[in-house]
Amino acid sequence: MLTTPNLSREFQLAAACCVWPPSERRNARIRSAAEGGLDWNLFLRIVERQRIAGMAQDGLACAGIVLPSEAAARLASDATKIARNGLALASEAIRLQGLFDSAGLTALFLKGTTLAKLAYGNIAIKHAWDIDLLVAREDLGRATSVLHNAGYERFLPPPDFSDRQFLDWAEFAHESIFRHAMRGISVELHWRLAENPNYRSGRAIQGEARSVEVSPGHSLKTLADEDLFSYLCLHGAHHGWSRLKWLGDLAAWLVSKDADDIECLYREAKARGAGRAPDQALLLCERLLDLPLPARLQSIRSGRATRWLASIALNAMAGGGTRQIEDRKFGNLQIELSQFLLADGPGAWLRAWRSKSIGWNDYLLLPLPRPLFFLYPILRVPSWFWRRAAHLSRRRRAITRESGL
């Protein structure tokens, strides 16, 4: 069994800063974590890795914690970059909303600006680096045209993929990446809410959405609460909760809801096939961010699989010092294996296995015609070793360049 890592005082301080909303209770927790000698350079590296500079600056300022001048300047600089980027992404999201509306297409914005507004009431505190859009599968071609006309070029899958290859690739993947060369902004275009094959998200794009006013006179469409909760849990679980910012966003959004609301969201997510992802997320929110479990969900703590999932997530988030999960030995393998633990039943496990046996990376490496798709499970293992070897080779070259050898 994977052991839960000891959380450094620097990480505990970072987590305390992510508690929302600002309160005397949060201030007391921050002051307690900051007592005595701290390694402020380590704290800043943790903040950078967890991408929570905006939250860290807000929390420390509210608690009256004075950083050494150099550390304070670095944190302020990082928080300012987050704020500027948040405003730029919000402006671009508003532009894209108008273009999709003009084309008669429904497009929902995931995370990013809309979640910042819902969770924090502030679009300048939450870290974001791209724009996530959800469209119906049958609208993929038209949505791609809207993005191309807006100045975006497809990056993943490669732009030289034919329309037929793109639609074949979409059988395995759940998102495509576009980049705007002039604006320096990326858009992830989704046609499913999650990679999880068990989650039924068909209703997410069929009218059960809502609009969020992100600036005076400008609104963005986003998910209704039921799908938003499931999506945030599934997204964090898919990445092993390797960044504190994802958990902080979820907890900040949930804190305004009462216990009955959270219980309803939890049960709806389970009914839609989210597996143990909601259990893992709520247990982590309680452990790290002081979000209490509703009375009728206390049994989540006693589930062995859920406790294992929480340990895996804590190890991904806080273990390994400040190294990214993909740079740690067997880091990605831990996350991949946890995906099977998230499935809560034989049928769900088998669907997860099938999904993992045919990956979008395999199609990129070898785009077979549809009649030969049955070969992908056979090619999965050698494909994984090939991609792993290529990753390690890139890492060695990067280290060699950095060392000047």
Sequence and secondary structure as in RCSB ss.txt:
>XXXX:A:sequence
MLTTPNLSREFQLAAACCVWPPSERRNARIRSAAEGGLDWNLFLRIVERQRIAGMAQDGLACAGIVLPSEAAARL
ASDATKIARNGLALASEAIRLQGLFDSAGLTALFLKGTTLAKLAYGNIAIKHAWDIDLLVAREDLGRATSVLHNA
GYERFLPPPDFSDRQFLDWAEFAHESIFRHAMRGISVELHWRLAENPNYRSGRAIQGEARSVEVSPGHSLKTLAD
EDLFSYLCLHGAHHGWSRLKWLGDLAAWLVSKDADDIECLYREAKARGAGRAPDQALLLCERLLDLPLPARLQSI
RSGRATRWLASIALNAMAGGGTRQIEDRKFGNLQIELSQFLLADGPGAWLRAWRSKSIGWNDYLLLPLPRPLFFL
YPILRVPSWFWRRAAHLSRRRRAITRESGL
>XXXX:A:secstr
        HHHHHHHHHT SS  HHHHHHHHHHH S   HHHHHHHHHHHT HHHHHHHHHHHT    HHHHHHH
HHHHHHHHHHHHHHHHHHHHHHHHHHHTT   EEESHHHHHHHHHS TTSS   EEEEE  GGGHHHHHHHHHHT
TEEEEES TT  HHHHHHHTTT SEEEEEETTTTEEEEEESSS S TT   GGGGTT EEEEEEETTEEEEEE H
HHHHHHHHHHHHHTTT SHHHHHHHHHHHTTS HHHHHHHHHHHHHTT TTHHHHHHHHHHHHH     GGGGGG
GG HHHHHHHHHHHHHHHTTTT  GGGSTTHHHHHHHHHHHH  SHHHHHHHHHHHHS HHHHHHS   GGGGGG
HHHHHHHHHHHHHHHHHHHHHHHHHHHHT 
